[in-house]
Amino acid sequence: MSETLFPLIARLGRLAGQGRLGRLRRGIEKEGLRVDAAGRIAQTPHPAELGSKLTHPHITTDYSEALLEYITPVYCRPEDALDFLADLHRFSYRHLGEELIWPASMPARLDGNDSVPIADYGGSNVGRMKHVYRRGLDVRYGRIMQSIAGVHYNVSLPDDFFARLRELDGEGETAMQDYRSSRYFGLIRNFRRHSWLLLYLFGASPAVDRSFLPDGREPEGLRPHGRDTLVAPHATSLRMSDLGYQNKVQSQLKICFNSLSNYVNTLRHAISTPWPDYQARGVRDGDTWHQLNANILQIENEYYSDIRPKRVARHDETPSQALEARGVEYIEVRCLDLDPFDALGIDATQSRFLDTFLMWCLLAESPWISDEECEHLDDNRRLVVSRGRDPELRLDHHGRKRGIADWGGEIFAELEGVAGLLDRQEQGAPHAEAIAALAPRLEDPALTPSGRLLARLEASGEEFVEVVLDLARTQAARLREEPIDRAREALFDQLVETSHQQQGDMEDADIDGFGDFLAHYFEQARESRALSPLRVGGQP
């Protein structure tokens, strides 16, 4: 238990009662594959009626042409973000014909690597760079891994909050930019230590269609279910396992998030350092580009992590340069499966819990991660991913072996205090209610999304694709019938037109050839923008 957490909550609570803290803000990014009526990944282009995926601010694609990505604005109320997300789904269904949005993280039925179409962003240099980057991901990892979907949850706190917290910490002389970034990195370190709890509570991918493993292998820990499905009996999130996003080359980077400078310099090293296997595969043949470069990372976004520090970059900046110049602006959580039983993949209860969990990570003590801890940082996560619902599972907590219900119950007790702080600025107690609603999952794994999905598979004998396809049809029927907010529908209609116009303008404005454009980009990317020293908590 954190000795300083509850006194800090009490002091912040008095400020919250006076309206002096400001409110937590969040935005949601949600991915979902387009599939045909039979549950196969769509081979059709991104519908033009949804706008340009290059320039539309709210409807785009991730890796694949078939992988829709919805982006909400930033809101102070989770319900507002979810309402906007729901209208994006409703608007899309007006233009998808018989296609459906797949509501699970693990993909629909595939037909080999080439059945996952790579997204095409048009002929501008920026659009070509996005496409070639994705071709590089195919060269390095294959397309099938990139067909997985999830929810990214973005959270920030206003400077008013950090100003009050800085006063309470006695760090009044520390520059706000440095203090804010250091606090966010403390959040990230605590998140990395405890993200196993989110994987247990919200993991929703214990099964996969055999087409996801086209070589016919059955990895250890998976067993057949029916003809076309493989299940892991106690798994929570195969999406976050070795079957999902993985990059053994990146494991050498050893980013443990002790400081912004370490994070930025490690990423800059990775995008500047050649890797022999990638060199052997070649970067280009004439005008045909296979990857952006042959380095450990093509660009910084290729680094896979369950959480990232973020800052909106300007047109002349890379993400790291934006962080260097102005510090951390918000946190992006990337370990969340889609909840297949919810058309949006996430609901208000989960959102309120995430807000409470992230605030706990920010406020609780967060010592720097030692080299030894860094070596074992993901061990608990790997165990929960593969065996999280196993009642015999024990996790390592400072050398002690503890069950999820035991350790999770201790965390929930601290979360209740943080929920009370957040609820000081709410009508009612929505954060406390979210904690109470999810607490039973600690003792009963059958209540988790992964437990519910596996129970349906076992009770019905249906295949994974059959179950998820039935959910997709039910959700689509409801979303097609529900009205869209009129003002928002008018906005979406306008954005379709303006986004296509913006893409055309970008293509017309390009002067440099693509090779010259890339050379200039990577020349800029290697430039460092000096950081001021971080002094919070006595760390260098």
C-alpha positions as CSV (number, residue, x, y, z in Angstrom):
1,M,0.0,0.0,0.0
2,S,1.3,3.5,-0.8
3,E,2.0,5.4,2.4
4,T,1.7,8.8,0.7
5,L,-1.3,8.2,-1.5
6,F,-4.2,8.8,0.9
7,P,-2.7,12.0,2.5
8,L,-2.2,13.3,-1.0
9,I,-5.8,12.4,-2.0
10,A,-7.1,14.2,1.0
11,R,-5.2,17.4,0.2
12,L,-6.2,17.3,-3.5
13,G,-9.8,16.6,-2.4
14,R,-10.0,19.9,-0.6
15,L,-8.8,21.7,-3.8
16,A,-11.2,19.7,-5.9
17,G,-14.1,20.8,-3.6
18,Q,-13.0,24.4,-4.3
19,G,-13.0,23.8,-8.1
20,R,-9.3,24.4,-8.3
21,L,-8.1,21.2,-10.0
22,G,-9.5,21.1,-13.5
23,R,-11.0,18.0,-15.0
24,L,-9.4,14.9,-16.5
25,R,-9.9,14.7,-20.3
26,R,-10.0,11.7,-22.6
27,G,-10.3,10.8,-26.3
28,I,-10.9,7.3,-27.8
29,E,-9.5,5.7,-30.9
30,K,-11.3,2.5,-31.8
31,E,-10.4,0.1,-34.6
32,G,-12.7,-2.4,-36.4
33,L,-12.3,-4.6,-39.4
34,R,-14.8,-4.4,-42.2
35,V,-16.0,-7.8,-43.1
36,D,-18.4,-9.3,-45.7
37,A,-21.7,-11.0,-44.8
38,A,-19.9,-14.3,-44.4
39,G,-17.4,-13.0,-41.9
40,R,-14.4,-12.7,-44.2
41,I,-12.1,-9.7,-44.2
42,A,-13.4,-7.2,-46.8
43,Q,-11.4,-6.8,-50.0
44,T,-13.3,-3.6,-51.1
45,P,-11.7,-0.1,-50.9
46,H,-12.4,2.2,-48.0
47,P,-15.8,3.7,-48.9
48,A,-15.4,7.1,-50.5
49,E,-18.6,8.1,-48.8
50,L,-16.7,8.1,-45.5
51,G,-14.2,10.7,-46.7
52,S,-10.5,10.6,-47.3
53,K,-8.8,8.3,-44.9
54,L,-5.6,10.5,-45.2
55,T,-7.2,13.8,-44.0
56,H,-10.5,13.0,-42.3
57,P,-10.0,13.9,-38.6
58,H,-12.4,11.2,-37.2
59,I,-12.7,8.3,-39.8
60,T,-9.5,6.7,-41.1
61,T,-7.8,3.3,-41.4
62,D,-5.0,1.7,-39.5
63,Y,-2.8,-0.8,-41.2
64,S,-5.2,-2.3,-43.6
65,E,-7.6,-0.8,-46.1
66,A,-10.3,-2.9,-44.3
67,L,-9.3,-1.8,-40.8
68,L,-11.5,1.2,-39.9
69,E,-10.2,3.5,-37.2
70,Y,-12.5,6.0,-35.4
71,I,-11.1,9.0,-33.5
72,T,-13.2,11.1,-31.1
73,P,-12.4,14.6,-30.0
74,V,-11.2,15.2,-26.4
75,Y,-14.0,15.3,-23.8
76,C,-14.3,15.9,-20.1
77,R,-17.2,13.4,-19.8
78,P,-16.7,9.8,-21.0
79,E,-20.4,9.7,-22.1
80,D,-19.7,12.5,-24.6
81,A,-16.8,10.7,-26.2
82,L,-18.9,7.5,-26.4
83,D,-21.8,9.3,-27.9
84,F,-19.5,10.7,-30.6
85,L,-18.1,7.3,-31.2
86,A,-21.5,5.8,-31.6
87,D,-22.5,8.4,-34.2
88,L,-19.3,7.5,-36.2
89,H,-20.5,3.9,-36.3
90,R,-24.1,4.9,-37.2
91,F,-22.8,7.2,-40.0
92,S,-20.5,4.5,-41.3
93,Y,-23.3,1.9,-41.5
94,R,-25.3,4.3,-43.8
95,H,-22.5,3.7,-46.3
96,L,-21.3,0.1,-45.8
97,G,-24.0,-1.8,-47.7
98,E,-24.0,-5.4,-46.5
99,E,-20.6,-5.1,-44.9
100,L,-20.2,-5.3,-41.1
101,I,-17.8,-3.9,-38.5
102,W,-16.1,-6.8,-36.8
103,P,-16.5,-6.3,-33.0
104,A,-13.6,-8.6,-31.8
105,S,-9.9,-7.9,-31.5
106,M,-8.8,-11.1,-33.2
107,P,-9.6,-10.9,-36.9
108,A,-12.3,-12.4,-39.0
109,R,-11.7,-15.3,-41.4
110,L,-8.6,-14.7,-43.5
111,D,-7.1,-16.3,-46.6
112,G,-3.4,-16.0,-46.1
113,N,-1.1,-13.0,-45.9
114,D,-2.3,-11.3,-49.1
115,S,-5.9,-11.3,-48.0
116,V,-5.1,-8.4,-45.7
117,P,-5.1,-5.4,-48.1
118,I,-2.6,-2.7,-47.2
119,A,-4.2,0.8,-46.9
120,D,-3.6,3.2,-49.8
121,Y,-3.5,6.9,-49.0
122,G,-3.2,8.4,-52.4
123,G,-0.4,10.0,-54.4
124,S,0.9,12.7,-52.1
125,N,4.3,12.3,-50.5
126,V,2.6,12.0,-47.1
127,G,0.2,9.5,-48.4
128,R,2.9,7.4,-50.1
129,M,4.9,7.5,-46.9
130,K,2.0,6.1,-44.9
131,H,1.5,3.3,-47.5
132,V,5.2,2.4,-47.8
133,Y,5.5,2.3,-44.0
134,R,2.8,-0.3,-44.0
135,R,4.5,-2.2,-46.7
136,G,7.5,-2.2,-44.5
137,L,5.5,-3.8,-41.7
138,D,4.5,-6.5,-44.1
139,V,8.1,-7.1,-45.0
140,R,9.1,-7.3,-41.3
141,Y,6.2,-9.0,-39.6
142,G,3.6,-10.0,-42.2
143,R,0.2,-8.6,-42.7
144,I,-1.8,-11.0,-40.6
145,M,-0.5,-9.6,-37.3
146,Q,-1.6,-6.2,-38.5
147,S,-5.2,-7.3,-38.9
148,I,-5.7,-7.3,-35.1
149,A,-7.9,-4.5,-33.7
150,G,-8.1,-2.7,-30.3
151,V,-9.1,0.4,-28.4
152,H,-6.5,3.2,-27.7
153,Y,-7.5,5.4,-24.7
154,N,-5.9,8.8,-24.5
155,V,-5.9,10.7,-21.2
156,S,-4.6,14.1,-20.2
157,L,-4.9,16.5,-17.2
158,P,-4.9,20.3,-17.3
159,D,-1.9,22.4,-16.2
160,D,-4.1,23.7,-13.4
161,F,-4.0,20.2,-11.9
162,F,-0.3,19.9,-12.3
163,A,0.3,23.3,-10.8
164,R,-1.6,22.4,-7.6
165,L,0.2,19.0,-7.5
166,R,3.6,20.7,-8.0
167,E,2.9,23.0,-5.0
168,L,1.9,20.0,-2.8
169,D,5.1,18.2,-3.9
170,G,7.2,21.3,-2.9
171,E,8.5,21.5,-6.5
172,G,7.4,25.1,-7.1
173,E,10.7,26.0,-8.8
174,T,10.6,23.2,-11.3
175,A,9.4,24.3,-14.8
176,M,5.9,23.2,-15.5
177,Q,6.9,21.4,-18.7
178,D,9.5,19.3,-16.9
179,Y,7.3,18.6,-13.9
180,R,4.3,17.6,-16.1
181,S,6.5,15.2,-18.2
182,S,8.2,13.7,-15.1
183,R,4.8,13.0,-13.5
184,Y,3.5,11.4,-16.7
185,F,6.5,9.2,-16.8
186,G,5.8,8.2,-13.2
187,L,2.3,7.2,-14.4
188,I,3.8,5.2,-17.2
189,R,6.1,3.3,-14.8
190,N,3.3,2.4,-12.5
191,F,1.2,1.4,-15.5
192,R,3.8,-1.0,-16.8
193,R,4.0,-2.6,-13.3
194,H,0.3,-3.1,-13.0
195,S,-1.2,-3.3,-16.6
196,W,-1.8,-7.0,-15.9
197,L,-4.9,-5.9,-14.0
198,L,-6.4,-4.2,-17.1
199,L,-5.6,-7.3,-19.2
200,Y,-7.4,-9.5,-16.7
201,L,-10.5,-7.2,-16.3
202,F,-10.9,-6.3,-20.0
203,G,-9.1,-8.9,-22.0
204,A,-11.6,-10.3,-24.5
205,S,-9.6,-12.5,-26.9
206,P,-9.3,-16.1,-25.6
207,A,-10.0,-17.6,-29.1
208,V,-8.9,-17.2,-32.7
209,D,-9.9,-18.6,-36.1
210,R,-7.4,-21.1,-37.5
211,S,-6.9,-18.8,-40.6
212,F,-4.9,-16.5,-38.3
213,L,-2.3,-19.3,-38.3
214,P,-2.1,-20.2,-42.0
215,D,0.8,-22.5,-41.6
216,G,-1.5,-25.0,-39.8
217,R,0.5,-24.9,-36.5
218,E,-1.2,-25.1,-33.1
219,P,0.9,-23.1,-30.6
220,E,1.5,-24.4,-27.2
221,G,-1.4,-23.5,-24.8
222,L,-4.1,-23.5,-27.5
223,R,-6.5,-26.4,-28.1
224,P,-9.0,-27.1,-30.9
225,H,-12.6,-26.1,-30.6
226,G,-14.7,-27.3,-33.4
227,R,-13.2,-27.4,-36.9
228,D,-11.9,-23.8,-37.3
229,T,-11.3,-22.4,-33.8
230,L,-8.4,-22.5,-31.4
231,V,-8.9,-21.5,-27.8
232,A,-6.7,-21.0,-24.8
233,P,-8.8,-22.2,-21.8
234,H,-7.5,-19.6,-19.3
235,A,-6.3,-16.8,-21.6
236,T,-7.5,-13.2,-21.3
237,S,-5.9,-11.5,-24.4
238,L,-4.3,-13.5,-27.2
239,R,-4.1,-10.1,-28.9
240,M,-1.4,-9.1,-26.4
241,S,0.4,-12.5,-26.4
242,D,3.2,-13.8,-28.7
243,L,0.4,-14.5,-31.2
244,G,-0.4,-10.8,-31.5
245,Y,1.8,-7.8,-31.7
246,Q,5.4,-8.8,-31.3
247,N,8.8,-7.7,-32.4
248,K,11.8,-9.5,-31.1
249,V,14.2,-7.0,-32.7
250,Q,12.6,-4.2,-30.6
251,S,13.1,-6.1,-27.4
252,Q,16.7,-5.0,-27.4
253,L,15.7,-1.3,-27.0
254,K,15.1,-1.7,-23.3
255,I,12.9,1.4,-22.9
256,C,11.8,1.4,-19.2
257,F,10.4,4.9,-19.1
258,N,12.6,6.4,-16.4
259,S,13.0,9.7,-18.2
260,L,11.8,11.6,-21.3
261,S,15.4,11.9,-22.5
262,N,16.0,8.2,-22.3
263,Y,12.8,7.5,-24.1
264,V,13.5,10.0,-26.9
265,N,17.1,9.1,-27.4
266,T,16.4,5.3,-27.5
267,L,13.8,5.9,-30.2
268,R,16.1,8.2,-32.2
269,H,18.8,5.5,-32.0
270,A,16.3,2.9,-33.3
271,I,15.2,4.9,-36.3
272,S,18.9,5.6,-37.2
273,T,20.5,2.2,-36.7
274,P,20.4,-0.4,-39.6
275,W,19.3,-3.9,-38.8
276,P,21.0,-6.7,-41.0
277,D,17.9,-8.7,-41.7
278,Y,16.0,-5.6,-42.9
279,Q,19.0,-4.6,-45.0
280,A,19.0,-8.0,-46.6
281,R,15.4,-7.5,-47.7
282,G,16.1,-4.2,-49.4
283,V,14.5,-0.8,-49.2
284,R,13.6,-0.3,-52.9
285,D,13.8,-1.6,-56.4
286,G,13.8,1.5,-58.6
287,D,10.5,3.3,-58.0
288,T,9.1,0.4,-56.0
289,W,9.6,0.9,-52.2
290,H,9.5,-2.1,-49.9
291,Q,10.1,-0.2,-46.7
292,L,11.0,3.3,-45.6
293,N,14.5,2.3,-44.5
294,A,16.3,-0.8,-43.1
295,N,16.7,0.4,-39.6
296,I,15.4,-1.1,-36.3
297,L,12.4,1.1,-36.6
298,Q,11.2,2.7,-39.8
299,I,9.6,5.5,-37.8
300,E,8.8,6.0,-34.1
301,N,5.3,4.7,-34.4
302,E,6.6,1.2,-35.2
303,Y,7.7,0.8,-31.6
304,Y,5.1,-1.5,-29.9
305,S,4.3,-0.6,-26.3
306,D,1.2,-1.0,-24.1
307,I,1.4,2.7,-23.2
308,R,3.0,5.8,-24.8
309,P,3.8,9.4,-23.9
310,K,2.4,11.7,-26.6
311,R,2.4,15.2,-27.8
312,V,0.6,16.5,-30.9
313,A,3.4,17.2,-33.4
314,R,3.6,20.2,-35.7
315,H,4.0,19.8,-39.5
316,D,7.8,20.0,-39.2
317,E,8.3,17.7,-36.2
318,T,8.6,14.0,-35.5
319,P,6.7,12.7,-32.4
320,S,10.0,12.7,-30.4
321,Q,10.9,16.2,-31.4
322,A,7.5,17.4,-30.3
323,L,8.0,15.7,-26.9
324,E,11.5,17.3,-26.6
325,A,10.3,20.7,-27.5
326,R,7.1,21.0,-25.3
327,G,7.0,17.9,-23.1
328,V,4.4,15.2,-22.6
329,E,0.9,16.3,-23.4
330,Y,-1.1,13.1,-22.9
331,I,-0.9,9.4,-22.4
332,E,-2.0,6.8,-24.9
333,V,-3.1,3.4,-23.4
334,R,-2.8,0.7,-26.1
335,C,-3.4,-2.7,-24.4
336,L,-7.2,-2.8,-24.5
337,D,-9.1,-5.4,-26.4
338,L,-12.4,-4.7,-28.1
339,D,-15.3,-5.9,-26.0
340,P,-17.1,-7.9,-28.6
341,F,-20.4,-7.7,-26.6
342,D,-20.4,-3.9,-27.0
343,A,-20.8,-2.3,-30.4
344,L,-18.3,0.4,-29.5
345,G,-15.8,-2.0,-27.9
346,I,-15.8,0.0,-24.7
347,D,-18.5,1.4,-22.3
348,A,-18.7,4.2,-19.7
349,T,-18.0,1.9,-16.8
350,Q,-14.7,0.8,-18.3
351,S,-13.9,4.4,-19.2
352,R,-14.5,5.6,-15.6
353,F,-12.4,2.7,-14.3
354,L,-9.5,3.5,-16.7
355,D,-9.6,7.2,-15.6
356,T,-9.4,6.1,-11.9
357,F,-6.7,3.5,-12.6
358,L,-4.6,6.1,-14.6
359,M,-5.0,8.7,-11.9
360,W,-3.9,6.1,-9.3
361,C,-0.8,5.4,-11.4
362,L,-0.1,9.1,-11.5
363,L,-0.6,9.8,-7.8
364,A,1.0,6.7,-6.2
365,E,4.7,6.4,-5.5
366,S,6.5,5.4,-8.7
367,P,10.3,4.8,-8.1
368,W,12.5,4.5,-11.1
369,I,12.8,1.1,-12.7
370,S,16.0,-0.7,-12.0
371,D,17.9,-2.7,-14.6
372,E,16.8,-5.9,-12.9
373,E,13.2,-4.9,-12.7
374,C,13.3,-3.8,-16.4
375,E,14.4,-7.3,-17.3
376,H,11.2,-8.7,-15.7
377,L,8.8,-5.9,-16.3
378,D,6.5,-7.8,-18.6
379,D,6.6,-11.2,-16.8
380,N,3.3,-10.7,-14.9
381,R,1.7,-9.4,-18.1
382,R,2.7,-12.5,-20.0
383,L,1.3,-14.7,-17.3
384,V,-2.1,-12.9,-17.2
385,V,-2.4,-12.8,-21.0
386,S,-2.0,-16.6,-21.3
387,R,-3.4,-17.8,-17.9
388,G,-5.2,-14.9,-16.3
389,R,-8.4,-16.9,-15.5
390,D,-6.5,-19.9,-14.0
391,P,-7.3,-19.9,-10.3
392,E,-3.9,-21.4,-9.6
393,L,-2.0,-18.5,-11.2
394,R,0.4,-16.6,-9.0
395,L,2.1,-13.3,-9.9
396,D,5.3,-11.9,-8.6
397,H,5.0,-8.9,-6.3
398,H,8.4,-7.9,-4.9
399,G,9.4,-11.5,-4.6
400,R,6.0,-12.7,-3.1
401,K,3.7,-14.9,-5.0
402,R,0.2,-13.5,-5.0
403,G,-3.1,-14.4,-6.7
404,I,-5.0,-11.9,-8.8
405,A,-7.9,-11.6,-6.4
406,D,-5.5,-10.9,-3.5
407,W,-3.3,-8.4,-5.2
408,G,-6.1,-6.9,-7.3
409,G,-8.2,-6.4,-4.1
410,E,-5.4,-4.4,-2.6
411,I,-5.2,-2.2,-5.7
412,F,-9.0,-1.8,-5.8
413,A,-8.9,-0.5,-2.2
414,E,-6.6,2.3,-3.2
415,L,-8.7,2.9,-6.4
416,E,-11.7,3.6,-4.2
417,G,-9.9,6.5,-2.6
418,V,-8.9,7.9,-6.1
419,A,-12.5,7.4,-7.3
420,G,-13.7,9.5,-4.4
421,L,-11.3,12.3,-5.5
422,L,-12.5,12.2,-9.1
423,D,-16.2,12.1,-8.0
424,R,-15.7,15.4,-6.1
425,Q,-16.2,17.1,-9.5
426,E,-19.1,14.9,-10.6
427,Q,-22.8,14.6,-10.0
428,G,-23.2,11.4,-8.1
429,A,-20.3,8.9,-7.8
430,P,-19.7,7.4,-11.3
431,H,-16.1,6.5,-10.6
432,A,-16.9,4.8,-7.3
433,E,-19.8,2.9,-9.0
434,A,-17.4,1.7,-11.8
435,I,-15.0,0.3,-9.2
436,A,-17.9,-1.4,-7.4
437,A,-19.3,-2.8,-10.7
438,L,-16.0,-4.4,-11.8
439,A,-14.8,-5.6,-8.4
440,P,-16.7,-9.0,-8.6
441,R,-14.5,-9.9,-11.6
442,L,-11.6,-10.3,-9.3
443,E,-13.2,-13.3,-7.6
444,D,-15.2,-14.7,-10.6
445,P,-13.2,-14.8,-13.8
446,A,-16.3,-16.0,-15.6
447,L,-17.6,-12.3,-15.4
448,T,-14.7,-11.0,-17.5
449,P,-15.2,-10.5,-21.3
450,S,-12.7,-13.3,-22.0
451,G,-14.6,-15.6,-19.7
452,R,-18.0,-14.7,-21.2
453,L,-16.8,-15.3,-24.8
454,L,-15.2,-18.6,-23.9
455,A,-18.4,-19.7,-22.0
456,R,-20.5,-18.9,-25.1
457,L,-18.2,-20.9,-27.3
458,E,-18.3,-23.9,-25.0
459,A,-22.0,-23.7,-24.3
460,S,-23.1,-23.4,-28.0
461,G,-20.3,-25.4,-29.7
462,E,-20.2,-22.6,-32.3
463,E,-17.0,-21.5,-34.0
464,F,-15.3,-18.2,-33.0
465,V,-16.2,-16.6,-36.4
466,E,-19.9,-17.7,-36.0
467,V,-20.2,-16.2,-32.6
468,V,-18.6,-12.9,-33.5
469,L,-20.5,-12.7,-36.8
470,D,-23.8,-13.1,-34.9
471,L,-22.8,-10.3,-32.5
472,A,-21.8,-8.1,-35.5
473,R,-25.1,-8.6,-37.2
474,T,-27.1,-7.8,-34.1
475,Q,-25.0,-4.7,-33.4
476,A,-25.2,-3.5,-37.1
477,A,-29.0,-3.9,-37.2
478,R,-29.4,-1.7,-34.1
479,L,-26.9,0.9,-35.3
480,R,-28.5,1.2,-38.7
481,E,-31.8,2.0,-37.1
482,E,-30.6,4.4,-34.5
483,P,-30.7,8.2,-35.4
484,I,-27.6,10.3,-35.6
485,D,-27.4,13.6,-33.8
486,R,-28.4,16.0,-36.6
487,A,-25.7,18.6,-36.0
488,R,-23.1,15.8,-36.0
489,E,-24.5,14.2,-39.1
490,A,-24.2,17.5,-40.9
491,L,-20.6,17.8,-39.6
492,F,-19.8,14.3,-40.9
493,D,-21.3,15.1,-44.3
494,Q,-19.2,18.2,-44.6
495,L,-16.0,16.4,-43.5
496,V,-16.4,13.9,-46.3
497,E,-16.3,16.7,-48.9
498,T,-13.6,18.8,-47.2
499,S,-11.3,15.8,-46.5
500,H,-11.4,14.7,-50.2
501,Q,-10.6,18.3,-51.2
502,Q,-7.7,18.4,-48.7
503,Q,-6.2,15.2,-50.0
504,G,-6.4,16.6,-53.6
505,D,-4.8,19.9,-52.5
506,M,-1.9,17.9,-50.8
507,E,-1.3,15.9,-54.0
508,D,-1.3,19.1,-56.1
509,A,1.1,20.9,-53.8
510,D,3.9,18.3,-53.8
511,I,7.0,19.5,-55.6
512,D,9.7,17.2,-54.4
513,G,10.0,13.6,-55.5
514,F,9.2,10.9,-52.9
515,G,12.9,9.9,-52.4
516,D,13.8,13.5,-51.7
517,F,10.8,13.9,-49.4
518,L,11.9,10.9,-47.4
519,A,15.5,12.0,-47.2
520,H,14.5,15.4,-45.8
521,Y,12.1,13.8,-43.3
522,F,14.8,11.4,-41.9
523,E,17.4,14.2,-41.9
524,Q,15.0,16.2,-39.7
525,A,14.2,13.1,-37.6
526,R,17.9,12.7,-36.5
527,E,18.0,16.2,-35.1
528,S,17.8,16.6,-31.3
529,R,15.9,19.4,-29.6
530,A,17.5,20.0,-26.3
531,L,15.7,19.0,-23.1
532,S,16.0,20.8,-19.9
533,P,17.0,18.6,-17.0
534,L,14.3,16.8,-15.0
535,R,14.6,17.4,-11.3
536,V,11.4,16.0,-9.9
537,G,11.7,13.6,-7.0
538,G,15.5,14.1,-6.8
539,Q,16.1,12.2,-10.0
540,P,18.7,13.6,-12.5
